[in-house]
Amino acid sequence: MALVHEFENSGNWLFRRRSWLPVILVVAGIIVMYLGNRQAILFDMRDELIFLGVSILGQVIRILTVGFTPKNTSGRNTVDGQVADELNVTGIYSLLRHPLYLGNFFMWLGPVLFLRSFCFTFIFGLIYWLYYERIMFAEEQFLRRKFGEVYDKWSETVSSFIPYSLKFVPPKLPFSVRNVLKREYNSFVNIFVIFILMDLFRNYFLSGRISLTPMWIYLTVSAGVIWIVVRTIHKQTKWLEVTGR
């Protein structure tokens, strides 16, 4: 098999299993906490709010992407395959081609920083890039075949992951809060679930007792209430359905 086809096939394969990456990171993080310097992971409210802020930054990037994005644009992957009715080149897509994956990076970087391990942070960055490089390659191959020269011209001026141009093009559609709530409520609560799991194991390794830090209890319970409300609205009503999103 030619290398280009191998990269595309492996990218599609990795995308379908992308939900396993956070699980692998959490397990690896627990192992690092158990084997590493436990004094380095003592609770520090300021530091841990900063780590949470890094994850929230990633969620904000996803919100700014999803809130303006039309339905079926820019090679959105689904269970049945890639979907792209049009090429999205406005809004945050005028600055970089894969904003959702940049958002994911910061969302997962927060819990990684929780471990206070430079080596683990470096390894995470390397693995994340190798993992998503294949996925981005597969998506771009699909878009090149579908949109041809239009895609090539756009990709020549817009960075794939780290924006290097500030030539912002306003989005065609207004921001949709309902579309954001519909698509992002799970990723939002997952941030707090991962942090409280890390807190649970940190406290157990330090004291030998199962306990949670009050700050993480309050934050996770609040996020959980928001999740329950939005999920109920999503499942029981059509209020979050937006035409063309």
N, C-alpha and C positions, 0 to 999 in steps of 0.2 A: 504493500500500500504506500502511495506517495506520502511524503511527510505532511503536505498541506491537508490531505484528506484525514490523516491520522490525528492531526491537531484539531480539525473540525469535529471529528467523531468523538474524540476524548473530551472536547469542550461541551458537547451536547450531553455526554454521559455524566460529566461532573455537575452540570447544571441540574439535572434531574435528581441528584443526590446532595444538592447544596445545603439542605436542612440538617445534614449530618455534621457539617463543619463546626457550628457552635457547640454541639455535643462533644465532639473531639477536643475542642479547645478547653471546655470546662473540665473534662476528665484530665487533660494534660496539666491544666492549672492546679487542680487538686493535688496531683502527684508532685508538682513543683513546690507547692506549699508544704507538703509532708516532708520532702527531702531537703528543702532549702533552709535558709536562716529565718527561723520563726520570729525572731525579735524584729525583723524588718517589716513584718506584716501586722504589727500591733495597730489597733484602731487609732486613726487620726482623722477627725471629722473634716478638717480643711482639705487634706489630701484626697480623701474619699469622695468629697463633694466635687473636687476637681475632676477625678476620674469619671464620676457620674456625668459631669458637664461635657466631657469628651464624647461620651456615648450619646448624650442629648444633642450635641452638635451633629452627629451622624444622622440622628432622627430628623433634625431640622432640614438637613440637605435632602433627605428622602421626601419630606413634606413639600419642600419648594419644587421638587421634581414632579411628584404625583399630583399636586394641587393644580398644576397648569397643563398636565398632559392629556391630550385627547385619547379616545379609545383606540386600541390596536395600532400603536405607532412605534416606530424605531425597533422593530424586531423583538417585540415582547415575547419571551418564551412562555409556553404553556405545556401542559401534560401531553397534548397532542402534537406539539411542534412549535415552530416559530410563527409569529403573526406580525404583519406590518401592512396596514392599509395605506399609510403615508409615512414619509420620513419627517421626524420631528427635529427641526433645526432652530427653534426659537426658545426663548427663556433660558433656563440653565443649560439646555442643549446647544446653545450658541457659544458656550464657554468650554464645555467638555462633552465627550461622546458617551460616557458611562457614569453619569452622576449617581445613580443608585448604588453602584459598587463602591464609589467613594464614600457614600453615606454608610454603607455596611462596614467599611473599614474602620471608621471612627466609632461606630456603635460597638464593635468588638474590641477595639483598642482600649476602651475604658476598663473592662474587666481584666484585660491583659496587664495594664498598668497597676491594677490592684495588687498584683504579686510583687511589685517593686523589684523586678528582675530584669536587668538590661539584656542578658543573654536570651531569656524567653521572649522578650519584646522583639529583639532582632530576628529570632527564628520565626515568630509569628508573622512579621512583615514579609519575610522571604517566602514562607509557605503561602501566605495570602496572595502574593503577587503571582507565584507559579500556578496556583489554583485558578485564579480569576483571569489570568492571561489567556488560558485555553478557552474559557467561557467567552471572553470578549472576542477572541479570534473567530469562534464559531458563529457568534452573532453577526460579526462584520462580514463574514463570508456570505451569509444569507442576505444581508442588506446590499452588498455589492452586486450579487446576482439579480436582485429584484429592482434596484434603482440605478445601477450602472454608473454612468458618468456623473449624475447628480450626487450620488453618494461620495464618489471619489473627490469631487471638487470640495464638498463640505468637509470631508475628513482631512484634506490637505491644510486647512486653516484652523481646525478645532482639535485640541489635544484629546487624547483618549481618556486620561485619568486625572492628571494634574493640570489645571488651567494655566496657560501661559499668555493668553490674550484676554483683554478686557473689552472686546468689541461685543457688547451685550445687545442682543436683539429681543425686544419685548415679546412676550408670549402672545399667541393669537387668541387664546381663550382666557377668560377671567379665572381667578383663583377659586377653587371649589373646596370648601371646608367639608362638605358631605363626602366627596370622593376620597379625601384624605382620611376621614374617619372610617370609611368602609374598607380601605385597603391597608391602613397602617395601625389599627388598634392592637393587632397581635404583636407586631414588632415592638411597639411601645412598651407593652407590659413585659415582654421577654427581657428587656433591659434590666428591669428590677428583679425579675425571677433569677437571672444569672448572678446579679450582685448579691442577692440574699443567700443564694447557694454558696457562693464563695465565702460570705461572712459566716455561715453556719459551720463550714469545714474549718475555717480559720480559727474560730472560737474553740472548736473541739480539739484541734491540734495543740492549741495553746494551754487549755485548761483541763482537757480530758472530759469535759461536760458538753452536752448538747445545749446550746443557747444561741440567741440571736441578739445583735446590738439593737437597742431601741430605735436608733435613727433609721436603720434599714427596715425594721418592722413598720414604722409609721409610713415611710415612703412606699413600700411595697403594698401595704394595705390600701393606701390611697390610689395607687396605680391599678390595683385589682378592682376597686370599686368603679373606676372609670371604664375599665375593660368590660365589666359585667353590664354596665349601662349601655355602652356602645354596641356590644355584641347582642344584647336583647333587642335594641332598636333595629340592628341589621337583620336579625333572624325573624323578628315578629312583624316588621313593617317594611314598606317600600320607600321610606323617607330618605334613605341614603342612596337610592338609585338616581343617577343624573344622566340625562340623555346625552349621548356622545362621549361619555367618560367610561 
